[in-house]
Amino acid sequence: MITLPCHHDDDLLPPALERQIPSLGATDGQGGDAVAWARLFAPGTGWSWYVTEYDGQDTCFGLVVGFEAELGYFSLKELRETGLVKRDRSFRPRPLRELPDCPERLKGVR
């Protein structure tokens, strides 16, 4: 018997969403025009991760908002392991420049 991985409703990136996210490197140079496909967050901490690229396995790239707001890589596995991080179900994809957390330096890049 083959067991397929189970994706729960609370999964950080459900399969239908995963398929829409560009691969790593696909949005290089887009700056604030890169689309954030999902917002992951740790309630009550002020931390958010906006996914713009995904390798299909574990590694994401996007805007990380915590002590500062900066572009960087992050691991879904590590976020899951905290037990704190959830997906913002009300979030709709939009360019980074339209996010309230977007740093000014990205808003001017076109």
C-alpha positions, -999 to +999 in steps of 0.1 A: +000+000+000+013+034-010+008+063+014+007+097-001+017+128+019-013+143+036-019+180+032-042+194+059-063+225+057-038+243+079-008+234+057+014+264+050+014+259+012-015+237-001-008+219-034-031+243-055-011+273-042+023+256-046+017+251-083+012+288-088+044+300-071+074+306-094+105+286-089+136+299-071+153+326-091+123+333-114+116+368-100+152+380-098+154+417-105+117+423-101+120+440-067+087+454-055+070+441-087+075+404-076+042+389-065+037+377-030+016+345-034+011+337+003+016+353+037+028+331+065+028+346+100+034+338+137+005+353+156+014+378+183+051+380+173+051+406+145+069+381+121+056+375+086+070+356+056+057+366+021+064+338-004+074+350-039+094+319-050+094+282-040+116+253-049+087+228-047+102+210-017+111+232+013+129+264+004+111+297-002+123+332-011+104+363-003+099+392+020+107+384+056+093+408+082+106+406+117+132+429+134+136+444+099+119+438+065+142+422+040+143+398+011+156+364+019+153+326+019+134+306+045+126+269+051+090+257+054+102+228+075+117+251+100+086+273+101+064+242+106+087+230+134+081+261+155+044+251+158+035+288+157+034+297+120+001+298+101-010+308+066-031+339+063-062+325+046-075+360+038-043+370+019-047+375-019-016+375-042-003+410-050+030+427-058+053+433-028+052+471-033+014+469-023+021+453+011+021+476+041+053+458+053+072+465+021+103+486+027+106+519+008+137+508-010+116+480-028+087+503-037+108+523-061+123+494-080+105+487-113 
